[in-house]
Amino acid sequence: MSLSRQGRNYLIFGALQYCVDWSVMVGLSHLGMPVEAANLAGRISGAMLGFWLNGRFTFASENTAVGKRQFGRFVMLWLGTTLVSTCAISLIDTYAGLKWTWAAKPVIEVILAGVGFLVSRHWVYRR
């Protein structure tokens, strides 16, 4: 599959994932949940959707799979990006407040999505 097609699919599915992630984080934090926990709930919600969509459509080829091995790799990637995301969100909340946290989350997630694309393409979904 071509890099441009993979990139397009990753962006489309990533936008959908992000909408789920951000909505859950904002909704739960608005209801009073600490931003760290709300961010974690949002990322889990989006991640499960993204793992399946990207494995099934974005990176699907004869050299890829969506199984236990790939899920284990995905979990490692997800844990790393979630740690970075949650630490950044927490620092912004502490120093700038909740509304700046909501505004900064898209920037943080776009940067992490770029890393996630490369790692997914070259490692996560490989057989």
Stockholm file with secondary structure:
# STOCKHOLM 1.0

chainA/1-127         MSLSRQGRNYLIFGALQYCVDWSVMVGLSHLGMPVEAANLAGRISGAMLGFWLNGRFTFASENTAVGKRQFGRFVMLWLGTTLVSTCAISLIDTYAGLKWTWAAKPVIEVILAGVGFLVSRHWVYRR
#=GR chainA/1-127 SS CCHHHHHHHHHHHHHHHHHHHHHHHHHHHHTTCCHHHHHHHHHHHHHHHHHHHIIIIISCSTTBCCSHHHHHHHHHHHHHHHHHHHHHHHHHHHHHCHHHHHHHHHHHHHHHHHHHHHHIIIIITBC
#=GC SS_cons         CCHHHHHHHHHHHHHHHHHHHHHHHHHHHHTTCCHHHHHHHHHHHHHHHHHHHIIIIISCSTTBCCSHHHHHHHHHHHHHHHHHHHHHHHHHHHHHCHHHHHHHHHHHHHHHHHHHHHHIIIIITBC
//
